[in-house]
Amino acid sequence: MGTLAIEPRITRPDDFYEALIKAHRGLSDEQSRQLNARLILVLANQIGDFDVLEQALDLAREDGVARD
């Protein structure tokens, strides 16, 4: 079973953020959603390990759900 790496690992995070914003520039909301969906699938394929992907989904959901 793989383990999700949660420490920062992105090299040049500011450059990545700029590229991400640039990729969305000029797109409609629907086109942006489609781009995000395709990007998720490309990155999920890069990760490959289902257990790691499941941990990432759980973490993303936890952070997006309001806590009481």
C-alpha positions as CSV (number, residue, x, y, z in Angstrom):
1,M,0.0,0.0,0.0
2,G,1.4,3.4,-1.0
3,T,1.3,6.4,1.2
4,L,0.3,9.9,0.2
5,A,3.1,12.4,0.5
6,I,1.7,15.5,2.2
7,E,4.9,17.5,2.5
8,P,5.5,20.3,-0.1
9,R,7.2,18.7,-3.1
10,I,6.3,21.0,-6.0
11,T,9.4,22.6,-7.5
12,R,8.8,26.2,-8.5
13,P,5.3,26.4,-7.0
14,D,4.8,30.0,-8.1
15,D,5.7,29.1,-11.7
16,F,3.2,26.2,-11.5
17,Y,0.5,28.4,-10.1
18,E,1.1,31.0,-12.9
19,A,1.0,28.2,-15.6
20,L,-2.3,26.8,-14.1
21,I,-3.9,30.3,-14.1
22,K,-2.7,30.8,-17.7
23,A,-4.1,27.5,-18.8
24,H,-7.6,28.7,-17.5
25,R,-7.4,32.2,-19.0
26,G,-10.1,32.8,-21.6
27,L,-12.0,29.6,-20.8
28,S,-15.7,29.6,-19.9
29,D,-16.6,28.1,-16.5
30,E,-17.5,24.8,-18.2
31,Q,-14.3,24.7,-20.1
32,S,-12.4,25.4,-16.9
33,R,-14.2,22.5,-15.2
34,Q,-13.3,20.2,-18.1
35,L,-9.7,21.3,-18.0
36,N,-9.6,20.6,-14.2
37,A,-11.1,17.1,-14.8
38,R,-8.6,16.2,-17.5
39,L,-5.7,17.5,-15.4
40,I,-6.9,15.4,-12.5
41,L,-7.0,12.3,-14.7
42,V,-3.5,13.0,-16.2
43,L,-2.0,13.5,-12.7
44,A,-3.9,10.5,-11.3
45,N,-2.3,8.4,-14.1
46,Q,1.1,9.8,-13.2
47,I,0.6,8.7,-9.6
48,G,-0.9,5.4,-10.6
49,D,-1.3,3.8,-7.1
50,F,-5.0,3.4,-6.2
51,D,-4.3,3.5,-2.5
52,V,-2.4,6.8,-2.8
53,L,-5.2,8.2,-5.0
54,E,-7.8,7.2,-2.5
55,Q,-5.9,8.9,0.3
56,A,-5.7,12.0,-1.8
57,L,-9.4,12.0,-2.4
58,D,-10.1,11.5,1.3
59,L,-7.8,14.4,2.2
60,A,-9.2,16.7,-0.4
61,R,-12.8,15.9,0.8
62,E,-11.8,16.5,4.4
63,D,-10.4,19.9,3.6
64,G,-13.5,20.8,1.6
65,V,-16.1,19.8,4.1
66,A,-17.2,22.3,6.8
67,R,-16.2,21.2,10.3
68,D,-18.4,21.8,13.3
